[in-house]
Amino acid sequence: MELAVQKLAIVNFFVIGLSHIIQPRAWARFFIDIREKGATGSFIIAFIHFPLGALIVAFHNVWHGLPMILTFIGYALVLKSLVYFIFPEHGLKSLSRVSLEKSWEFVAGGAFSIGLSGLLTLMLIL
């Protein structure tokens, strides 16, 4: 099951990362639109991140070597979701940083995501 979760994460991080690089302004607009929904928007962000995080935590609980990176990411996604669910005002504060002028930040995030996908792929090969 750990291998399946790792493959799912590889696909997820690659596709989302590539989209961030190719469509940064659309991502900025998406988060701006979500922010305008108030506390509901914070919940939407939590619902987006929670499923992958919960899946990783439940089925990829590895605490040794490089695979531990994915486990940390899973716990981080669950923790982020918890914060956005329990403290929506904090989630909205984070969303307030997003603007069309700073949409280039999504390119940087996308590059990181694709790099993470590459690292997870490399771990499969080695």
N, C-alpha and C positions, 0 to 999 in steps of 0.2 A: 504493500500500500504506500510506503514511503516514496518509492520510485514513481508511482502514479501521481502523487501529490507534487513531486518535484517537476514532472513533465507538465502538469497543469500550470504550475507557477511559471515555468519557462514560457509557455504560450501566452499566458496572461501578461507577464511583464514585457514581452516582446511586442505584442499587438498594441497595448496601451502606450508603451514607450514610443513606438513608431508613430502612433497617432499624435502624441504630444509634440513630436518633432515636426510633423507635416502640417498639423492644424493647431498651432499654439493659440491663435486668436479665438478659434472656436471653443477651445478648452477654457480660456479666460471668460468668454461670454457665458459658457455653461455654468461656471462657478459664480459669476455675478448674478445670473438668473436665480440660482439656488439660494444665494445669500439674501435676495429680495424676499424670499419666503419666510424669513425670520427663523424661529425655533424649528419649524417644519423643515427648513433647509438644512439645519444641523443634523436632524434625524436622517434626511436623505443621504448625506455624506456618510453617516454611521452605517446605514443599510448597505451602501456601496462597498465599504471596506470590511464589514463584519463577516460575510460569508467566506471569503478566501482566508481571512485570518483564523476563523473558527475551524475551517477544514485543515489548515496547516497545523494548528495546535492539537487537534484531535488525532490526526493521522501521520504527522511528521514530527514527533517529539524526540528529536535527535540532539544529544548534548555532547557530541565529540566531533572533532575535525571540521572540515569545511561545510558539511551539511548542516551544521549548527547555525549557519548564517540564515538559512531559510526558517528554521525554528524561531530565531530572534525576530525575524520579519513577521512571522505569524503572530507572535505575542504582541508585537508593536501594533499590528493592525487591530487586534482585539482590544488593546488598551486605548488606542485612538477612538475606536467605536464606542467604548464605554464612556470616555470623556465627552464625546459629542452627544451621546444619549443622556447622560446624567447632568452635564453642564452645557446646555446648548448655547448659552451666552459666550462661553469660551470658544466653541466651534465657530460662532459668528464673528468673533474677534479675529480668528485665524483667516476666515474667508474675507475679512475686510481688507486684507493685504492684496487681494487679487484686483488687477486692473488691466485694461487693454494695453496701456502703455508699458506694463511690465510683463506682457505675455511671453516675452523671450525666456522668462524663467521656466516656462513649460518645456522649452527646448532642452534646457539643462536637466530638468527632471526626466525627460524622455531619454536623454543620453544615458543617465544613470540607470534607468529601468532596463534599457537594452543591454547595458554592460552587465547588470545583474543577471539578465536572461542568459547572456553569454557565459558568465561564470557558472551558473547552474548547469548549463549544457556541458561545459568542460568537465564538471564534476561527474557527469554521467559517463563520459568517455574514459576518464582516468580510473 
